[in-house]
Amino acid sequence: MDLSRALAGPYCTALLGDLGADIIKVESAKGGDSTRSWPPFEEEHSLYFDSTNRNKRSIAVDFYSEAGRRLLWDLAVGADVLVENFRPGVLATMGLDPAELRQANPGLVIASVSGFGTVGPLAHAAGLDQVAQGMSGLMSVTGPDSDHPTRVGVPVMDLYAGVFTAVGICASLAGRAGNGGTGHEVGTSLLEAGLAVSAFQGQNFLSTGAVPTPQGNNHPVLSPYGVFRTADIPAIIAVGNQAHWKKFCQIIDAPELEDDPRFAVGRSRSEHREELTALIEEQLVRRPGLEWIEAFRAAGIPTGPIYTYAQAFQDPQVQALDMVQTVQRSDGSALPLLRGPLSIDGAAAGVRKAPPALGEDTRAVLEGLGLDEGQIAGLVESGIVQAAPPVGGRQ
């Protein structure tokens, strides 16, 4: 049962849907998930919504009516997992108090994503991705310099929080067998996700007190590792060890760099990054970027170009991965959609169902709860639920 909206929760449930879960996306009958109205659009379809709502069924319910809340309760009691990203406490005000749900369905896993966590002075404050990017320190190490903190180009705090929540759900489901069949309450927040991915940047401060600063397109601790000029295009080159360093110097026809005491080992190369970069680019600007990339790849040195999304989707490696699959929406329109990033036993996760229209599956979900057509029609006519017409067009 997916009560989440916007991005963190829906990304979590999209990943679970990729793995075969039956996701019932429960939306408000008064407009549905807020991202249905967010650009970019393809005609009336929000591509923001489409990007994270594959492999789901949609039921639209009036959350504020007594009959609607009874339906929410019935859905939750019959679910394995409930995912929500309301502010702490809102779930209980909707008639879905976690303690009461646990009594009715001891095996239910309740997964929650909030802005700042369930304790502390900001527990009840609203939080969005860029706020968490800023408060977690991520923006302070992103961008050209300390005067220009920069957000990451996609909402990574939402996405990471969704991934972490999916991991927690899978762990809880796996653990129920050894826990007497009892589910857990799984929780994370955008702020926790941002701090968790600070990796060595956060650890550096915790251990040494040094405050990390932006490195632009350079790796913060390794060199040469970053974006370099060539004769025509910028190229990303990553020299991560001594073996690669030796090969790199040979390929760029600068063997004298290998034994230069300023660059002999990784630590000294990082300390003399600017000098080294200038010497490297003197060599690289003599040949086109794709020629260098081919030569470095042949030597096992990680390298690649900087693509636009148009170029990325045209790359032979991306196409070989079959990341883009075309599905058909309920209105008959075709939608090229990114599949999930996981493969199991060599089989890539597929897109079984296009992102649903609001209330597209209301009838099927209610039938699964045991309601007959007359009862469903009554709920539709009273506005308790919103539903697509049944097959044949009957209202």
One Martini backbone bead per residue (centre of mass of N, CA, C, O) as a GRO file, in nm:
protein
  395
    1MET     BB    1   0.090   0.041   0.029
    2ASP     BB    2   0.086   0.364  -0.135
    3LEU     BB    3   0.090   0.691   0.033
    4SER     BB    4   0.281   0.834  -0.137
    5ARG     BB    5   0.460   1.130  -0.254
    6ALA     BB    6   0.637   1.247  -0.513
    7LEU     BB    7   0.954   1.074  -0.456
    8ALA     BB    8   1.069   0.891  -0.231
    9GLY     BB    9   0.837   0.685  -0.210
   10PRO     BB   10   0.790   0.621  -0.515
   11TYR     BB   11   1.079   0.514  -0.559
   12CYS     BB   12   1.062   0.281  -0.367
   13THR     BB   13   0.810   0.137  -0.504
   14ALA     BB   14   0.938   0.102  -0.779
   15LEU     BB   15   1.157  -0.094  -0.688
   16LEU     BB   16   0.960  -0.307  -0.578
   17GLY     BB   17   0.812  -0.346  -0.849
   18ASP     BB   18   1.057  -0.453  -1.003
   19LEU     BB   19   1.059  -0.716  -0.794
   20GLY     BB   20   0.715  -0.783  -0.791
   21ALA     BB   21   0.543  -0.601  -0.653
   22ASP     BB   22   0.222  -0.508  -0.540
   23ILE     BB   23   0.124  -0.181  -0.619
   24ILE     BB   24  -0.082   0.036  -0.426
   25LYS     BB   25  -0.184   0.348  -0.522
   26VAL     BB   26  -0.285   0.589  -0.289
   27GLU     BB   27  -0.513   0.845  -0.369
   28SER     BB   28  -0.646   1.137  -0.396
   29ALA     BB   29  -0.947   1.241  -0.536
   30LYS     BB   30  -0.813   1.545  -0.510
   31GLY     BB   31  -0.570   1.495  -0.765
   32GLY     BB   32  -0.359   1.342  -0.626
   33ASP     BB   33  -0.060   1.337  -0.691
   34SER     BB   34   0.117   1.627  -0.711
   35THR     BB   35   0.294   1.539  -0.970
   36ARG     BB   36   0.062   1.552  -1.185
   37SER     BB   37   0.125   1.890  -1.189
   38TRP     BB   38   0.418   1.846  -1.290
   39PRO     BB   39   0.677   1.925  -1.455
   40PRO     BB   40   0.699   1.782  -1.730
   41PHE     BB   41   0.510   1.765  -2.041
   42GLU     BB   42   0.283   1.535  -2.220
   43GLU     BB   43   0.056   1.703  -2.250
   44GLU     BB   44  -0.124   1.573  -1.971
   45HIS     BB   45   0.147   1.439  -1.891
   46SER     BB   46   0.348   1.370  -1.625
   47LEU     BB   47   0.691   1.302  -1.622
   48TYR     BB   48   0.746   1.302  -1.327
   49PHE     BB   49   0.545   1.083  -1.253
   50ASP     BB   50   0.633   0.862  -1.459
   51SER     BB   51   0.935   0.813  -1.351
   52THR     BB   52   0.801   0.672  -1.048
   53ASN     BB   53   0.515   0.484  -1.153
   54ARG     BB   54   0.577   0.207  -1.211
   55ASN     BB   55   0.422  -0.082  -1.140
   56LYS     BB   56   0.117   0.038  -1.078
   57ARG     BB   57  -0.172   0.091  -0.884
   58SER     BB   58  -0.475   0.296  -0.889
   59ILE     BB   59  -0.637   0.460  -0.609
   60ALA     BB   60  -0.917   0.679  -0.544
   61VAL     BB   61  -0.957   0.865  -0.235
   62ASP     BB   62  -1.141   0.995   0.030
   63PHE     BB   63  -0.969   1.080   0.316
   64TYR     BB   64  -1.221   1.258   0.472
   65SER     BB   65  -1.399   1.015   0.481
   66GLU     BB   66  -1.533   0.754   0.637
   67ALA     BB   67  -1.540   0.556   0.397
   68GLY     BB   68  -1.249   0.608   0.305
   69ARG     BB   69  -1.110   0.517   0.571
   70ARG     BB   70  -1.208   0.228   0.559
   71LEU     BB   71  -1.053   0.158   0.303
   72LEU     BB   72  -0.772   0.215   0.412
   73TRP     BB   73  -0.784   0.005   0.635
   74ASP     BB   74  -0.833  -0.245   0.458
   75LEU     BB   75  -0.573  -0.218   0.297
   76ALA     BB   76  -0.372  -0.227   0.535
   77VAL     BB   77  -0.461  -0.502   0.661
   78GLY     BB   78  -0.392  -0.655   0.367
   79ALA     BB   79  -0.095  -0.581   0.391
   80ASP     BB   80   0.260  -0.595   0.400
   81VAL     BB   81   0.292  -0.284   0.310
   82LEU     BB   82   0.354   0.056   0.428
   83VAL     BB   83   0.385   0.371   0.254
   84GLU     BB   84   0.512   0.689   0.384
   85ASN     BB   85   0.547   1.083   0.364
   86PHE     BB   86   0.457   1.213   0.608
   87ARG     BB   87   0.429   1.368   0.872
   88PRO     BB   88   0.455   1.318   1.182
   89GLY     BB   89   0.121   1.183   1.269
   90VAL     BB   90  -0.068   1.182   1.016
   91LEU     BB   91  -0.155   0.888   0.996
   92ALA     BB   92  -0.336   0.890   1.250
   93THR     BB   93  -0.536   1.118   1.144
   94MET     BB   94  -0.633   0.898   0.909
   95GLY     BB   95  -0.680   0.615   1.076
   96LEU     BB   96  -0.351   0.496   1.085
   97ASP     BB   97  -0.250   0.376   1.342
   98PRO     BB   98   0.019   0.184   1.401
   99ALA     BB   99  -0.078   0.031   1.656
  100GLU     BB  100  -0.352  -0.062   1.536
  101LEU     BB  101  -0.240  -0.205   1.289
  102ARG     BB  102  -0.067  -0.411   1.445
  103GLN     BB  103  -0.308  -0.555   1.574
  104ALA     BB  104  -0.450  -0.632   1.295
  105ASN     BB  105  -0.135  -0.650   1.154
  106PRO     BB  106   0.155  -0.785   1.261
  107GLY     BB  107   0.309  -0.806   0.963
  108LEU     BB  108   0.330  -0.512   0.919
  109VAL     BB  109   0.505  -0.283   0.720
  110ILE     BB  110   0.622   0.039   0.825
  111ALA     BB  111   0.706   0.306   0.602
  112SER     BB  112   0.905   0.607   0.657
  113VAL     BB  113   0.926   0.946   0.520
  114SER     BB  114   1.110   1.230   0.606
  115GLY     BB  115   1.279   1.523   0.646
  116PHE     BB  116   1.410   1.497   0.981
  117GLY     BB  117   1.251   1.304   1.143
  118THR     BB  118   1.105   1.200   1.475
  119VAL     BB  119   1.317   1.390   1.606
  120GLY     BB  120   1.340   1.696   1.722
  121PRO     BB  121   1.288   2.030   1.622
  122LEU     BB  122   1.217   1.915   1.301
  123ALA     BB  123   1.005   1.678   1.296
  124HIS     BB  124   0.748   1.880   1.186
  125ALA     BB  125   0.890   1.971   0.943
  126ALA     BB  126   0.922   2.070   0.633
  127GLY     BB  127   1.075   1.874   0.358
  128LEU     BB  128   1.318   1.906   0.098
  129ASP     BB  129   1.570   1.829  -0.098
  130GLN     BB  130   1.740   2.101  -0.096
  131VAL     BB  131   1.740   2.134   0.204
  132ALA     BB  132   1.901   1.870   0.255
  133GLN     BB  133   2.144   1.940   0.085
  134GLY     BB  134   2.224   2.182   0.261
  135MET     BB  135   2.219   2.052   0.563
  136SER     BB  136   2.423   1.800   0.495
  137GLY     BB  137   2.669   1.941   0.298
  138LEU     BB  138   2.660   1.884  -0.009
  139MET     BB  139   2.670   2.179  -0.129
  140SER     BB  140   2.960   2.248  -0.002
  141VAL     BB  141   3.097   2.018  -0.222
  142THR     BB  142   2.942   2.169  -0.457
  143GLY     BB  143   3.118   2.305  -0.711
  144PRO     BB  144   3.368   2.541  -0.779
  145ASP     BB  145   3.323   2.686  -0.487
  146SER     BB  146   3.256   2.828  -0.173
  147ASP     BB  147   3.076   3.068  -0.314
  148HIS     BB  148   2.914   2.812  -0.489
  149PRO     BB  149   2.680   2.649  -0.393
  150THR     BB  150   2.549   2.326  -0.520
  151ARG     BB  151   2.319   2.152  -0.666
  152VAL     BB  152   2.210   1.873  -0.764
  153GLY     BB  153   2.048   1.791  -1.072
  154VAL     BB  154   1.912   1.589  -0.877
  155PRO     BB  155   1.703   1.445  -0.621
  156VAL     BB  156   1.903   1.271  -0.413
  157MET     BB  157   1.758   1.258  -0.138
  158ASP     BB  158   1.506   1.120  -0.236
  159LEU     BB  159   1.642   0.876  -0.372
  160TYR     BB  160   1.799   0.767  -0.130
  161ALA     BB  161   1.558   0.736   0.060
  162GLY     BB  162   1.420   0.527  -0.120
  163VAL     BB  163   1.640   0.313  -0.114
  164PHE     BB  164   1.659   0.276   0.196
  165THR     BB  165   1.363   0.191   0.231
  166ALA     BB  166   1.373  -0.061   0.053
  167VAL     BB  167   1.585  -0.208   0.221
  168GLY     BB  168   1.424  -0.213   0.488
  169ILE     BB  169   1.185  -0.372   0.381
  170CYS     BB  170   1.334  -0.627   0.291
  171ALA     BB  171   1.448  -0.690   0.571
  172SER     BB  172   1.174  -0.717   0.717
  173LEU     BB  173   1.056  -0.941   0.543
  174ALA     BB  174   1.289  -1.144   0.598
  175GLY     BB  175   1.254  -1.123   0.928
  176ARG     BB  176   0.971  -1.234   1.001
  177ALA     BB  177   1.029  -1.540   1.033
  178GLY     BB  178   1.226  -1.467   1.298
  179ASN     BB  179   0.967  -1.274   1.434
  180GLY     BB  180   0.680  -1.413   1.440
  181GLY     BB  181   0.559  -1.230   1.192
  182THR     BB  182   0.671  -0.948   1.258
  183GLY     BB  183   0.678  -0.633   1.194
  184HIS     BB  184   0.811  -0.316   1.106
  185GLU     BB  185   0.950   0.008   1.162
  186VAL     BB  186   1.047   0.206   0.893
  187GLY     BB  187   1.307   0.468   0.883
  188THR     BB  188   1.356   0.793   0.725
  189SER     BB  189   1.541   1.075   0.584
  190LEU     BB  190   1.670   1.326   0.408
  191LEU     BB  191   1.891   1.400   0.612
  192GLU     BB  192   2.004   1.117   0.662
  193ALA     BB  193   2.076   1.058   0.371
  194GLY     BB  194   2.279   1.291   0.336
  195LEU     BB  195   2.474   1.202   0.561
  196ALA     BB  196   2.526   0.904   0.468
  197VAL     BB  197   2.667   1.016   0.178
  198SER     BB  198   2.937   1.160   0.278
  199ALA     BB  199   3.148   0.980   0.367
  200PHE     BB  200   3.469   1.098   0.359
  201GLN     BB  201   3.382   1.387   0.414
  202GLY     BB  202   3.257   1.343   0.694
  203GLN     BB  203   3.496   1.181   0.819
  204ASN     BB  204   3.706   1.400   0.806
  205PHE     BB  205   3.574   1.584   1.012
  206LEU     BB  206   3.539   1.385   1.251
  207SER     BB  207   3.860   1.315   1.267
  208THR     BB  208   4.003   1.627   1.199
  209GLY     BB  209   3.814   1.901   1.142
  210ALA     BB  210   3.798   1.919   0.847
  211VAL     BB  211   3.661   2.124   0.596
  212PRO     BB  212   3.519   2.062   0.322
  213THR     BB  213   3.562   2.137  -0.025
  214PRO     BB  214   3.534   2.225  -0.329
  215GLN     BB  215   3.643   2.062  -0.664
  216GLY     BB  216   3.452   2.044  -0.874
  217ASN     BB  217   3.577   1.818  -1.128
  218ASN     BB  218   3.739   1.708  -0.898
  219HIS     BB  219   3.876   1.496  -0.709
  220PRO     BB  220   3.928   1.533  -0.366
  221VAL     BB  221   4.191   1.293  -0.350
  222LEU     BB  222   4.246   1.240  -0.655
  223SER     BB  223   4.540   1.213  -0.888
  224PRO     BB  224   4.424   1.192  -1.181
  225TYR     BB  225   4.075   1.317  -1.136
  226GLY     BB  226   3.864   1.420  -1.403
  227VAL     BB  227   3.852   1.706  -1.600
  228PHE     BB  228   3.977   1.729  -1.943
  229ARG     BB  229   4.143   1.866  -2.190
  230THR     BB  230   4.120   1.866  -2.538
  231ALA     BB  231   4.095   1.929  -2.870
  232ASP     BB  232   3.752   1.924  -2.820
  233ILE     BB  233   3.680   1.756  -2.556
  234PRO     BB  234   3.583   1.663  -2.262
  235ALA     BB  235   3.742   1.441  -2.014
  236ILE     BB  236   3.717   1.158  -1.816
  237ILE     BB  237   3.975   1.083  -1.574
  238ALA     BB  238   4.091   0.776  -1.385
  239VAL     BB  239   4.361   0.758  -1.157
  240GLY     BB  240   4.383   0.504  -0.896
  241ASN     BB  241   4.684   0.394  -0.953
  242GLN     BB  242   5.006   0.306  -1.026
  243ALA     BB  243   4.954   0.141  -1.279
  244HIS     BB  244   4.791   0.362  -1.419
  245TRP     BB  245   5.004   0.585  -1.409
  246LYS     BB  246   5.211   0.449  -1.591
  247LYS     BB  247   5.028   0.418  -1.840
  248PHE     BB  248   4.948   0.710  -1.872
  249CYS     BB  249   5.230   0.829  -1.932
  250GLN     BB  250   5.271   0.663  -2.188
  251ILE     BB  251   5.022   0.751  -2.357
  252ILE     BB  252   5.097   1.076  -2.333
  253ASP     BB  253   5.407   1.106  -2.365
  254ALA     BB  254   5.513   1.132  -2.025
  255PRO     BB  255   5.752   0.974  -1.855
  256GLU     BB  256   5.864   1.201  -1.662
  257LEU     BB  257   5.620   1.201  -1.456
  258GLU     BB  258   5.649   0.932  -1.302
  259ASP     BB  259   5.937   1.035  -1.141
  260ASP     BB  260   5.832   1.277  -1.032
  261PRO     BB  261   5.825   1.379  -0.706
  262ARG     BB  262   5.543   1.525  -0.728
  263PHE     BB  263   5.409   1.233  -0.879
  264ALA     BB  264   5.488   0.943  -0.768
  265VAL     BB  265   5.240   0.966  -0.573
  266GLY     BB  266   4.924   1.014  -0.482
  267ARG     BB  267   4.962   1.233  -0.266
  268SER     BB  268   5.144   1.424  -0.439
  269ARG     BB  269   4.946   1.464  -0.670
  270SER     BB  270   4.733   1.612  -0.498
  271GLU     BB  271   4.924   1.846  -0.397
  272HIS     BB  272   4.993   1.890  -0.736
  273ARG     BB  273   4.742   1.929  -0.923
  274GLU     BB  274   4.779   2.186  -1.100
  275GLU     BB  275   5.045   2.113  -1.230
  276LEU     BB  276   4.956   1.840  -1.349
  277THR     BB  277   4.722   1.934  -1.524
  278ALA     BB  278   4.884   2.118  -1.712
  279LEU     BB  279   5.070   1.891  -1.825
  280ILE     BB  280   4.851   1.706  -1.935
  281GLU     BB  281   4.703   1.913  -2.128
  282GLU     BB  282   4.942   1.952  -2.320
  283GLN     BB  283   4.889   1.664  -2.439
  284LEU     BB  284   4.575   1.636  -2.490
  285VAL     BB  285   4.545   1.880  -2.709
  286ARG     BB  286   4.666   1.695  -2.958
  287ARG     BB  287   4.391   1.528  -2.927
  288PRO     BB  288   4.116   1.376  -2.946
  289GLY     BB  289   3.907   1.258  -2.708
  290LEU     BB  290   3.824   0.975  -2.829
  291GLU     BB  291   4.113   0.873  -2.859
  292TRP     BB  292   4.185   0.874  -2.561
  293ILE     BB  293   3.959   0.697  -2.459
  294GLU     BB  294   4.039   0.447  -2.618
  295ALA     BB  295   4.327   0.419  -2.497
  296PHE     BB  296   4.251   0.401  -2.196
  297ARG     BB  297   4.058   0.161  -2.210
  298ALA     BB  298   4.270  -0.041  -2.326
  299ALA     BB  299   4.437   0.002  -2.037
  300GLY     BB  300   4.207   0.023  -1.795
  301ILE     BB  301   4.122   0.323  -1.786
  302PRO     BB  302   3.902   0.524  -1.660
  303THR     BB  303   3.669   0.658  -1.907
  304GLY     BB  304   3.493   0.957  -2.046
  305PRO     BB  305   3.238   1.136  -2.142
  306ILE     BB  306   3.022   1.420  -2.169
  307TYR     BB  307   2.680   1.400  -2.151
  308THR     BB  308   2.393   1.418  -2.270
  309TYR     BB  309   2.094   1.269  -2.271
  310ALA     BB  310   2.092   1.220  -2.572
  311GLN     BB  311   2.368   1.072  -2.575
  312ALA     BB  312   2.321   0.856  -2.361
  313PHE     BB  313   2.079   0.705  -2.515
  314GLN     BB  314   2.287   0.649  -2.774
  315ASP     BB  315   2.462   0.464  -2.638
  316PRO     BB  316   2.560   0.141  -2.682
  317GLN     BB  317   2.560   0.057  -2.382
  318VAL     BB  318   2.278   0.152  -2.309
  319GLN     BB  319   2.134  -0.016  -2.529
  320ALA     BB  320   2.236  -0.296  -2.429
  321LEU     BB  321   2.073  -0.263  -2.147
  322ASP     BB  322   1.773  -0.185  -2.193
  323MET     BB  323   1.659   0.080  -2.032
  324VAL     BB  324   1.447   0.128  -2.260
  325GLN     BB  325   1.088   0.114  -2.238
  326THR     BB  326   0.786   0.054  -2.409
  327VAL     BB  327   0.470   0.177  -2.320
  328GLN     BB  328   0.113   0.171  -2.242
  329ARG     BB  329  -0.127   0.360  -2.181
  330SER     BB  330  -0.466   0.379  -2.118
  331ASP     BB  331  -0.493   0.592  -2.374
  332GLY     BB  332  -0.258   0.464  -2.589
  333SER     BB  333  -0.003   0.591  -2.522
  334ALA     BB  334   0.331   0.624  -2.563
  335LEU     BB  335   0.611   0.518  -2.331
  336PRO     BB  336   0.925   0.597  -2.265
  337LEU     BB  337   1.101   0.393  -2.018
  338LEU     BB  338   1.267   0.349  -1.739
  339ARG     BB  339   1.404   0.108  -1.589
  340GLY     BB  340   1.525  -0.064  -1.361
  341PRO     BB  341   1.865  -0.125  -1.216
  342LEU     BB  342   1.798  -0.434  -1.193
  343SER     BB  343   1.933  -0.772  -1.161
  344ILE     BB  344   1.824  -1.122  -1.190
  345ASP     BB  345   1.992  -1.370  -1.307
  346GLY     BB  346   2.039  -1.165  -1.568
  347ALA     BB  347   1.760  -1.023  -1.528
  348ALA     BB  348   1.595  -0.755  -1.603
  349ALA     BB  349   1.405  -0.522  -1.507
  350GLY     BB  350   1.069  -0.462  -1.574
  351VAL     BB  351   0.791  -0.317  -1.747
  352ARG     BB  352   0.459  -0.406  -1.681
  353LYS     BB  353   0.353  -0.101  -1.614
  354ALA     BB  354   0.221   0.179  -1.652
  355PRO     BB  355   0.154   0.462  -1.544
  356PRO     BB  356  -0.119   0.562  -1.380
  357ALA     BB  357  -0.412   0.668  -1.372
  358LEU     BB  358  -0.641   0.815  -1.195
  359GLY     BB  359  -0.813   0.538  -1.087
  360GLU     BB  360  -0.760   0.296  -1.287
  361ASP     BB  361  -0.779   0.054  -1.034
  362THR     BB  362  -1.020   0.076  -0.839
  363ARG     BB  363  -1.202  -0.163  -0.911
  364ALA     BB  364  -0.999  -0.393  -0.871
  365VAL     BB  365  -0.933  -0.332  -0.576
  366LEU     BB  366  -1.227  -0.353  -0.465
  367GLU     BB  367  -1.270  -0.641  -0.556
  368GLY     BB  368  -1.036  -0.747  -0.368
  369LEU     BB  369  -1.224  -0.658  -0.109
  370GLY     BB  370  -1.534  -0.766  -0.205
  371LEU     BB  371  -1.671  -0.581  -0.398
  372ASP     BB  372  -1.931  -0.491  -0.580
  373GLU     BB  373  -2.065  -0.311  -0.833
  374GLY     BB  374  -2.273  -0.161  -0.660
  375GLN     BB  375  -2.076  -0.057  -0.445
  376ILE     BB  376  -1.886   0.089  -0.635
  377ALA     BB  377  -2.093   0.280  -0.762
  378GLY     BB  378  -2.163   0.422  -0.497
  379LEU     BB  379  -1.880   0.538  -0.442
  380VAL     BB  380  -1.861   0.700  -0.703
  381GLU     BB  381  -2.126   0.873  -0.678
  382SER     BB  382  -2.028   0.993  -0.384
  383GLY     BB  383  -1.698   1.044  -0.405
  384ILE     BB  384  -1.511   0.838  -0.252
  385VAL     BB  385  -1.436   0.754  -0.544
  386GLN     BB  386  -1.217   0.714  -0.824
  387ALA     BB  387  -1.306   0.590  -1.159
  388ALA     BB  388  -1.282   0.406  -1.413
  389PRO     BB  389  -1.447   0.275  -1.640
  390PRO     BB  390  -1.572   0.003  -1.728
  391VAL     BB  391  -1.589  -0.234  -1.931
  392GLY     BB  392  -1.788  -0.075  -2.192
  393GLY     BB  393  -1.861   0.214  -2.029
  394ARG     BB  394  -1.986   0.188  -1.768
  395GLN     BB  395  -2.100   0.381  -1.472
   0.00000   0.00000   0.00000
